[in-house]
Amino acid sequence: MRGEVVTLFLFLSLLLLPSCYSLPLCTDSTSPITRNTTLAFCGYSGPTCCNATDDSAIQAKFTAMNITDASCASIVKSIGCAKCNPYSGELYTVDTTPRTTPILCNKKTSDFCATTWGACKDVVIANNPITGSSSPTKLSDSFHSSADFCKSAGGPVTNQTVCFNGVSATFPLTKPTSSPEGICIEKLDNGSFINMVPHPDGSDRIFLFTQAGKIFLAEVPNHGSKKTLKYDASKPFLDLTDRVLFDGDFGLQDVAFHPNFKKNGRFFVSYNCDSTTTPNCLGKCSCNPETGCDPSVIGIINGTTPCQFQEVVAEYTVNGTSSSPATATIASKIEVRRIFTMGLPYIDQHAGEIFFGPKDGYLYLTNGDGGNTTHGDPWNFSQKKKSLLGKVLRLDINHFPTPAEIVSLGLWGNYTIPSDNPYTKDTELKPEIWALGFRNPWRCSFDSERPSYLFCGETGQNHANASSTFEKVSLVTKDGNYGWRVYDGFDLFSPIYAPGGSTPPGSINPIFPILGYHHAETHNPSFAALVAGYVYRAETDPCLSGRFIYADILAADMWAAAEIPYMSGNFTTQKVNFTCSKTTPIPCSFVGSTSIPKLSFLLSIGQDNNKDLFYITQTGVYRIVRSVHCGFKCNKS
C-alpha cells in the first residue's frame, strides 16, 4: 500500500511542476509529523507539531490555570494548543525572537486578539501564559486596553506575518506581483571568482574569492555611477594559495564571517588540500568501518588514493593586523584553529559551503555525497546516519570540546554540538548532522526576511538520457531527509554499482524539491547544472521582489520563482529573459548566439549588504540593476 501511495505522490508532484509545495515548520525547526489519530486534548490530526506526550503536557498546563469562565477557557485552550499547529515555527517567532504565545491575529478581517481581550480581560488565570505571570492575574492587570494588549499579543502584524485566529494559522493573501519582463545586468569586473560575501559591517564592501585561494576586499560602486568594483589585485585580504588544492572541483570553496566579526575579527575558510603535498592536511577518512566503506575496494582512481584529498574548515582572524576588525584590510595568514578536516573518498561532489544561521548563530557546513559521478554515491553515504557525507552539518564554533568529548562523540575537529541538533532524538545520527539525503548541495541561502526558509540547490545525477536529469531546489529543515540516493529529484534512482548497499524507498520519508528543471528545458541539455541564488530583497528591481532567483551554470537560462500566496509554501517559477544594461561600465561578455545571450560559466550568485544580487562567473562579476536600463518594463518601478 505504501508503494502505491508513494507512486501517487510522485505522479501528483510531477503534475505540480513548476508549482511545488514546501513544508511548514515547528518551533524546533523540524517538519510536522503526520498522525493517523486525533490528539485527545488539542484535537489536531494529520500534520501536527505535537505527539501524545506533548498533548498531555498542554492539557496539564491548561488544567492548572483553573479558568472558571467557559468562554475565556475555550480561547486560552486554543492558544495553548497552537504549539501543535504545523506552522507553529512561524506563529511563535517575531523578528526572530521566540514567544511564549502565538501571534494573535489583530486585523480587520480576523481580530482574534480583540476577541481574546474581550473574553479574558477580567478573568483570573493562574500561571497566565499570556502575561507570563506565575501568580493568578487578569489581562487587565498588565494591559490598559484592547489596543495595548494587541500591540503585545499580536506583535507587528504586517503583510509578511502569519498569525493565529483561534482555529488555525492564517496567512496574508497578497496579490501576485506582475511577472518580471526580464533581468537587467551590468558588468562590474573582468576577474574570475568563485563567490562573494558581504562585509559584516553593513557597508558597501564585499569579499571576493578565487578558487585558487585568494580573498579580496572590494568596494561596490553606487548604482548609476558607471564605476567598477574597486580593489587591489596585487594585495589580497588573505592569500591561501600555498595550502589550497586548486584542481577541477577542488579549491577554496567558501568564506564565512562570524556574526560578531566587528568585535572579534573571526572568520572561517572552507577549502580542499592534498595530504601528500601539504603539511597539516590530514583528517579522518570518510570511508571507514563505521560507514560500511572499504578503502581497498575503492582502490586507486585517476592516480589518487581514497582520502588523499581533504575537506578543511579553518579559522582565521584580523586581530593580529588591526585593533578594529571592521577597518582591517588584511588578515593574518596564521591559522587560528582547525575547525573540521575530513578525507574524501573520491574527487568530486564534495560541496563545502559554509554560512552562519541568522537566528541561531551556528556554523552550517554542506557536504556532497563524496563523489563518483558515474556510479552515483556507490557507498550510499547520503542515507547512512553514521556518515557526514551527503549532509548539511550544524556546528557550534563558539565553544570548544574537551579531549574526552572529541573521543566520546567522535568529532572531526574543534567544535561542539548544538544542544538541539537532531541526534538528541535520533541517536543513530552523528551529532553534527542537521539534515541528510543530499547529492551535492551548492549553493544554499537563508531568506533575509524569513530566516526559517533555507534554500539549497543541487545538481542531478546524469542518466543515459542526459536531458531527463533533474536539477532541484529544496527547502531544508531540521532532520529532513532529501531523498538521495533513493530518489533523484522526484524519480526513484537505481545505482548500477552499490557495494555500500541501498536504502529501501519505504524506509524513509523523503522531502521532495520545491523547484527545479530537467536538462531538456535548458539551451544545452547535455551540460547543465543548477546554481541556486537568493530570494530577491533589494529595492533595485521591484518586479523581482520576493522571488527566488536561480540559474543554470551556462547562464543562458535564468528563473524567478514566486511564493503565491505569500507564506503559502506554493512556489511558481518562470524562465526570465536577461540582457546587458545600456549603462554598464564594462561591456557584458556574452558568448554564443546573440539571440540567446549567455554568460560564460556561472559559478555562484552572491548578495551584498543592500541585498542586490550578483552573478559570479568565470569571466567577470555582474550585478542586477534597474530593469529600465535594459528597456524592460516594470509597473512597480
C-alpha positions in Angstrom: 0.0 0.0 0.0 2.8 2.4 0.9 4.4 1.9 -2.5 1.1 2.8 -4.2 0.9 6.0 -2.0 4.5 6.9 -3.0 3.7 6.4 -6.7 0.6 8.5 -6.5 2.5 11.2 -4.6 5.2 11.3 -7.3 2.6 11.5 -10.0 0.9 14.4 -8.3 4.2 16.1 -7.7 5.1 16.0 -11.3 1.8 17.5 -12.2 2.5 20.3 -9.9 5.7 21.3 -11.6 6.7 24.1 -12.0 4.5 24.9 -9.0 5.5 22.9 -5.9 5.0 22.9 -2.1 7.3 23.4 0.8 6.9 22.0 4.3 5.7 24.0 7.3 8.0 24.1 10.4 7.6 23.5 14.1 9.1 25.7 16.8 12.2 23.4 16.9 12.7 23.8 13.2 11.6 20.2 12.4 8.9 19.3 9.9 5.5 18.4 11.4 4.6 14.7 11.9 1.6 13.1 10.3 -0.8 11.4 12.8 -3.3 8.8 11.9 -5.3 9.6 15.1 -6.5 12.8 16.6 -4.8 14.4 19.6 -7.0 13.7 22.6 -6.9 17.2 24.1 -5.9 19.6 21.3 -7.8 17.8 18.6 -5.1 18.2 15.9 -4.9 15.4 13.3 -2.8 14.9 10.1 0.3 17.1 10.1 1.0 18.4 13.6 3.9 19.5 15.8 2.7 17.5 18.8 2.7 13.9 19.8 0.6 12.4 22.6 3.0 13.4 25.3 3.1 17.0 24.2 -0.7 17.0 24.1 -0.9 15.7 27.6 1.6 18.3 28.8 -0.5 21.1 27.3 -3.6 19.7 28.9 -1.9 19.6 32.3 -0.8 23.3 32.0 -4.3 24.3 31.0 -5.9 22.5 33.9 -3.5 24.2 36.3 -4.7 27.6 35.1 -8.1 26.9 36.8 -10.1 29.2 34.4 -13.7 29.4 35.6 -15.1 31.4 32.7 -16.1 29.0 29.9 -15.7 31.5 27.0 -12.2 32.5 28.1 -11.2 28.9 28.9 -12.0 27.9 25.3 -9.9 30.7 23.9 -6.9 30.0 26.2 -7.1 26.3 25.4 -6.9 27.1 21.6 -3.9 29.4 22.2 -2.1 26.8 24.2 -2.8 24.2 21.6 -1.3 26.4 18.9 2.0 24.8 19.7 0.6 21.8 17.8 -0.1 23.8 14.7 2.0 22.7 11.7 3.1 26.4 11.2 4.0 26.9 14.9 7.6 27.8 13.9 6.2 30.9 12.3 3.5 31.6 14.8 5.9 31.7 17.8 8.5 34.0 16.2 8.5 37.7 15.5 11.7 39.3 14.1 13.5 36.0 15.1 12.5 36.5 18.8 10.8 33.4 20.4 7.5 34.0 22.1 5.6 32.2 24.9 2.3 32.5 22.9 1.5 32.6 19.2 1.0 35.8 17.3 -2.7 36.6 17.6 -4.5 38.0 14.5 -5.4 41.7 15.1 -6.5 42.6 11.6 -9.9 43.9 10.5 -10.6 40.6 8.7 -9.6 38.5 11.6 -9.5 40.2 15.0 -8.9 37.2 17.3 -6.7 39.4 19.5 -9.6 41.7 20.4 -11.9 38.7 20.9 -9.3 37.3 23.4 -9.2 40.6 25.2 -13.0 40.8 25.4 -13.4 37.3 26.8 -10.4 37.2 29.2 -9.6 40.7 30.3 -11.3 40.3 33.7 -10.8 36.6 34.2 -8.3 35.4 36.8 -5.8 32.9 35.2 -3.2 31.1 37.3 0.2 30.8 35.6 -1.1 33.1 32.9 0.8 32.2 29.7 -0.2 35.5 28.0 1.1 37.8 30.7 3.9 35.5 31.8 3.0 35.8 35.5 3.4 32.8 37.8 0.7 34.2 40.1 -3.0 34.4 39.3 -3.6 37.5 37.2 -6.1 39.1 34.8 -5.1 40.6 31.4 -6.3 44.0 32.7 -3.7 43.8 35.4 -1.0 44.1 32.7 -2.7 45.9 29.9 -4.9 49.1 29.8 -6.9 48.4 26.6 -7.5 46.1 23.7 -5.1 48.2 21.6 -2.5 48.0 24.3 -2.9 44.2 24.7 -2.9 43.5 20.9 0.3 45.5 20.5 2.0 42.9 22.6 0.0 39.7 21.8 -0.4 40.5 18.1 3.1 41.7 17.5 3.9 43.8 14.4 1.5 42.0 12.1 2.2 43.0 8.5 1.8 41.5 5.1 4.8 39.3 5.9 3.4 37.7 9.1 1.4 34.6 9.8 -1.0 34.8 12.8 -3.3 32.6 14.8 -7.1 33.1 14.5 -8.2 30.7 17.3 -8.5 27.7 14.9 -5.6 27.7 12.6 -2.7 29.8 11.2 -3.7 32.4 8.7 -1.5 34.0 6.1 -1.8 37.3 4.3 -3.4 36.9 0.9 -1.3 39.2 -1.1 -2.0 39.7 -4.8 0.7 38.2 -7.1 3.0 40.9 -8.4 3.3 41.3 -12.2 5.8 38.9 -13.7 9.2 40.4 -14.4 9.7 41.2 -18.1 13.4 40.5 -17.8 16.5 40.8 -15.7 18.9 43.6 -16.4 22.6 43.2 -15.6 25.7 45.3 -15.7 29.3 44.1 -15.6 31.5 45.4 -12.8 34.7 43.4 -13.2 36.5 41.1 -15.5 38.0 38.9 -12.8 37.3 35.2 -12.3 36.0 34.4 -8.8 34.1 31.5 -7.3 31.9 33.5 -4.9 31.5 36.7 -2.8 30.1 37.6 0.6 29.2 41.0 2.1 31.4 42.7 4.6 29.8 42.0 8.0 30.0 45.7 9.0 27.0 46.5 6.7 29.0 48.8 4.4 29.2 48.8 0.6 32.2 46.5 0.7 32.3 42.8 -0.3 34.8 40.0 -0.1 35.5 38.2 -3.4 37.5 35.0 -3.5 39.1 32.8 -6.1 39.0 29.1 -6.3 42.8 29.1 -6.2 42.7 30.6 -2.7 42.9 34.4 -2.7 40.4 36.6 -0.9 40.0 40.2 -1.9 38.2 43.1 -0.2 36.4 45.3 -2.7 34.1 48.4 -2.8 30.9 48.1 -4.7 30.0 51.2 -6.7 26.7 53.1 -6.4 24.1 52.3 -8.9 24.3 54.7 -11.9 27.9 55.7 -11.2 29.3 53.8 -14.2 32.1 52.7 -11.9 33.6 49.2 -11.5 34.5 47.2 -8.4 37.4 48.8 -6.6 40.1 46.5 -5.2 43.9 46.0 -5.4 44.5 42.7 -7.2 48.2 42.8 -6.0 47.1 43.0 -2.3 44.7 40.3 -1.3 43.0 40.4 2.1 44.3 36.8 2.5 46.3 34.5 0.3 46.0 30.8 1.0 47.3 29.5 -2.4 50.2 27.8 -0.6 47.7 25.4 1.1 44.7 25.2 -1.2 44.5 22.5 -3.8 43.2 24.1 -7.0 42.3 21.4 -9.4 39.0 20.6 -11.1 36.3 20.9 -8.4 38.9 21.3 -5.7 39.9 24.7 -4.3 38.8 27.4 -1.9 35.0 26.7 -1.6 33.7 29.4 0.7 34.3 32.1 3.3 32.0 32.9 6.3 32.4 35.8 8.7 31.5 35.4 12.4 28.2 37.2 13.3 30.3 39.3 15.8 33.2 39.9 13.4 33.2 43.6 14.0 34.3 42.9 17.6 36.2 39.6 17.5 37.7 39.6 13.9 37.0 35.9 13.5 36.2 34.4 10.0 36.3 30.9 8.5 37.5 29.4 5.2 36.5 26.2 3.6 38.9 24.6 1.2 40.5 21.4 -0.2 44.0 20.2 0.3 46.2 17.3 -0.8 47.6 15.3 2.2 50.5 14.1 0.1 51.9 17.5 -0.6 50.5 19.9 2.1 51.5 19.9 5.8 48.7 19.8 8.3 46.3 18.3 5.7 45.3 15.1 7.3 41.9 14.1 8.9 39.9 11.0 9.4 38.9 9.2 6.3 35.2 9.4 5.5 35.4 5.9 4.1 35.7 3.8 7.3 34.2 0.8 9.1 31.6 2.9 10.8 30.1 3.9 7.4 30.5 0.5 6.0 33.0 1.7 3.4 36.2 -0.2 2.5 39.0 1.9 1.1 40.7 -1.1 -0.5 37.6 -1.6 -2.7 37.7 2.0 -3.9 41.4 1.5 -4.8 43.3 3.9 -6.9 41.2 6.2 -9.1 42.7 8.7 -11.5 46.1 8.2 -9.8 44.8 9.1 -6.4 44.1 7.0 -3.3 40.9 7.3 -1.1 41.2 10.3 1.3 44.3 11.7 -0.3 42.2 14.9 -0.7 40.8 16.6 2.3 37.9 19.0 3.1 39.1 21.6 5.6 37.3 24.4 7.5 39.8 26.6 9.3 39.5 29.7 11.4 41.5 32.9 10.7 41.5 36.4 12.3 42.3 40.0 11.6 43.1 40.8 15.2 46.8 40.4 14.5 46.6 43.2 11.9 44.1 45.7 13.3 42.7 46.8 16.6 39.4 47.4 14.9 38.4 44.3 12.9 35.9 46.2 10.8 38.6 48.5 9.4 41.1 45.8 8.7 42.3 45.5 5.1 44.5 42.4 5.6 44.2 39.2 7.7 46.8 37.1 9.3 47.9 34.0 7.4 48.4 32.1 10.6 45.6 29.6 11.1 44.0 30.2 14.5 42.1 26.9 14.8 41.3 23.8 12.6 37.6 23.5 12.9 37.0 20.5 10.7 39.0 18.1 8.5 37.7 15.1 6.6 39.2 12.8 4.0 37.2 12.5 0.8 36.7 9.1 -0.9 36.6 10.4 -4.5 37.5 13.5 -6.4 34.1 15.2 -6.9 30.8 16.2 -5.3 32.2 17.4 -2.0 30.3 20.8 -1.8 32.0 22.6 1.2 29.8 25.7 1.5 29.8 27.4 5.0 27.5 30.0 6.4 26.0 31.2 9.7 22.4 30.7 10.7 20.8 34.2 11.1 18.7 33.1 14.0 20.9 30.6 15.9 24.5 31.9 15.1 25.7 28.4 14.4 28.0 27.4 11.5 26.4 25.3 8.7 28.6 23.2 6.5 27.3 21.4 3.4 28.8 18.1 2.3 28.3 16.3 -1.0 28.0 12.5 -1.2 31.7 12.1 -1.8 31.8 11.7 -5.5 32.0 9.1 -8.2 29.7 10.8 -10.6 29.4 7.7 -12.8 28.0 5.4 -10.2 26.1 7.9 -8.0 27.1 7.5 -4.4 28.0 3.8 -4.6 28.5 3.6 -0.8 25.2 5.2 0.0 26.8 7.7 2.2 24.0 10.2 1.8 21.5 7.9 3.6 23.9 6.5 6.2 23.4 8.2 9.5 27.0 7.5 10.6 28.5 9.3 7.6 28.9 13.0 7.3 28.8 12.9 3.5 25.6 13.9 1.7 24.6 16.0 4.7 24.1 19.6 6.0 26.0 19.9 9.3 25.4 22.4 12.1 28.3 23.2 14.4 28.9 25.4 17.5 32.2 27.2 16.9 31.9 29.4 19.9 32.6 26.6 22.4 35.3 24.1 22.1 35.3 20.4 23.1 37.4 18.7 25.7 39.6 15.7 24.6 37.0 13.4 26.2 34.2 14.9 24.2 36.1 14.6 20.9 36.5 10.9 21.7 33.1 10.1 23.1 31.2 11.9 20.3 33.6 11.0 17.5 34.1 14.7 16.5 36.0 15.6 13.4 37.6 18.8 14.7 37.4 21.8 17.1 33.7 22.5 17.7 30.9 21.4 20.0 27.4 20.2 19.1 24.3 22.5 19.5 22.0 21.0 22.1 19.0 20.9 19.8 20.7 19.1 16.9 18.6 16.1 15.7 20.8 13.4 17.2 19.2 14.1 20.6 16.0 12.5 19.3 17.5 10.1 16.7 20.5 8.5 18.4 21.6 6.8 15.2 22.6 10.1 13.7 26.1 11.5 14.0 25.7 14.6 16.3 26.9 17.1 13.6 24.0 16.3 11.2 21.2 18.8 10.7 19.7 17.3 7.5 20.6 14.3 5.2 20.0 12.8 1.8 21.9 15.3 -0.5 23.9 14.6 -3.6 25.8 17.9 -3.8 24.2 20.9 -2.2 25.5 24.1 -4.0 24.6 26.8 -3.1 22.4 27.5 0.0 20.9 30.7 1.4 18.5 31.9 4.1 15.7 34.3 3.1 16.7 37.5 4.9 13.0 38.3 5.6 12.0 34.8 6.7 15.1 33.1 8.3 13.2 29.9 8.7 13.4 29.4 4.9 16.8 27.8 4.0 17.0 27.2 0.2 19.6 24.7 -1.2 20.2 23.9 -4.8 21.5 20.6 -6.1 22.7 19.1 -9.4 21.1 15.9 -10.5 22.7 12.6 -11.4 23.4 12.2 -15.1 21.3 9.4 -16.7 21.7 7.6 -20.1 19.3 10.2 -21.4 21.0 13.3 -20.1 18.1 15.5 -20.9 16.0 13.7 -18.3 18.4 14.7 -15.5 16.6 16.9 -12.9 18.2 19.9 -11.2 16.5 20.9 -8.0 16.0 23.4 -5.2 14.9 22.2 -1.7 13.7 24.0 1.5 15.9 22.4 4.1 14.6 21.7 7.6 16.0 20.1 10.7 16.2 16.3 10.5 14.8 16.4 6.9 15.7 13.6 4.5 16.0 14.9 0.9 15.9 11.5 -0.7 19.2 10.9 -2.5 20.2 8.3 -3.5 16.8 6.6 -3.0 15.4 9.4 -5.2 16.9 11.7 -7.7 14.5 14.6 -7.7 11.1 13.0 -7.9 12.3 9.8 -9.5 13.4 6.6 -7.9 17.1 6.0 -8.5 18.7 2.6 -9.2 22.5 2.6 -8.9 24.4 0.3 -11.3 27.2 -0.3 -8.7 26.3 -0.3 -5.0 29.0 -2.0 -2.8 27.6 0.0 0.2 24.1 -1.3 -0.1 20.9 0.5 -0.7 18.1 2.1 1.3 14.5 0.7 0.6 12.2 3.5 -0.5 9.6 2.6 2.1 12.0 3.1 4.9 12.4 6.9 4.5 10.0 9.9 4.4 11.7 12.0 1.7 11.2 15.7 1.3 10.8 16.5 -2.4 12.1 19.6 -4.2 10.1 22.9 -4.3 11.6 24.0 -7.6 13.7 22.6 -10.4 14.1 21.8 -14.1 15.0 19.0 -16.4 18.1 19.4 -18.6 15.8 19.2 -21.6 14.3 22.6 -20.5 17.7 24.3 -21.0 19.6 25.6 -24.0 22.3 22.9 -23.5 20.7 19.7 -22.2 24.0 17.7 -22.4 25.7 20.1 -19.9 23.5 21.7 -17.3 23.8 22.3 -13.6 21.6 24.4 -11.3 23.2 27.4 -9.4 20.9 28.4 -6.5 20.7 32.0 -5.5 18.6 34.1 -3.1 15.1 35.5 -2.5 15.4 38.9 -4.1 15.0 41.6 -1.3 16.7 44.6 -2.9 14.9 47.8 -3.8 16.6 48.0 -7.2 14.1 46.0 -9.3 10.6 45.9 -7.6 9.3 43.3 -10.1 11.8 40.8 -8.8 10.9 41.5 -5.2 10.2 38.3 -3.1 11.2 36.0 -5.9 13.8 33.2 -5.6 16.4 33.8 -8.3 18.4 30.8 -9.7 20.1 30.0 -13.0 21.9 27.3 -14.9 25.7 27.1 -14.9 25.9 28.0 -18.6 23.7 31.1 -17.7 21.7 31.0 -20.9 18.7 30.2 -18.6 17.5 32.1 -15.6 14.5 31.6 -13.4 12.5 33.7 -10.9 10.1 31.8 -8.5 7.3 33.5 -6.6 5.6 32.2 -3.5 1.9 32.8 -4.2 0.1 33.4 -1.9 2.8 34.7 0.4 3.7 32.2 3.2 1.7 29.5 1.5 4.7 27.4 0.5 3.5 27.3 -3.1 6.2 28.3 -5.5 5.5 29.1 -9.1 8.5 29.6 -11.4 9.1 31.2 -14.7 12.1 31.4 -17.1 13.2 35.0 -17.3 15.0 36.8 -20.2 18.1 38.9 -19.4 20.4 41.3 -21.2 23.0 43.9 -20.6 22.4 47.4 -19.3 22.8 50.3 -21.7 24.8 52.0 -18.9 27.1 49.1 -18.0 30.7 50.3 -17.1 32.2 47.2 -18.8 30.6 45.6 -21.9 28.9 42.3 -20.9 30.9 39.2 -22.1 28.1 37.3 -23.7 29.1 34.2 -25.6 27.3 32.0 -28.2 24.3 33.2 -30.2 23.4 36.9 -30.0 19.8 35.9 -30.0 20.3 33.9 -26.8 22.7 35.8 -24.5 24.8 33.6 -22.3 27.4 34.2 -19.6 30.4 32.0 -19.5 30.2 29.6 -16.6 28.1 30.9 -13.7 29.8 29.7 -10.5 27.7 31.4 -7.8 25.0 34.0 -7.2 26.1 36.5 -4.5 24.3 39.1 -2.3 25.7 42.3 -0.8 24.5 44.4 2.2 22.0 46.2 0.0 20.5 42.8 -0.9 21.5 43.4 -4.6 22.3 40.1 -6.4 25.5 39.4 -8.3 26.3 36.8 -10.9 29.8 35.4 -10.2 31.1 33.9 -13.5 34.3 32.6 -14.9 34.8 35.8 -16.9 33.5 38.5 -14.6 31.2 39.9 -12.0 27.7 41.1 -12.9 25.1 43.0 -10.8 21.3 43.1 -11.3 20.3 46.7 -12.0 17.0 48.6 -12.7 15.1 46.9 -15.5 14.6 50.3 -17.3 18.3 50.3 -18.2 17.6 47.3 -20.5 14.2 48.5 -21.8 12.3 46.1 -19.7 9.0 47.4 -18.2 8.2 47.1 -14.5 5.0 48.7 -13.5 6.2 48.8 -9.9 9.3 50.8 -10.6 
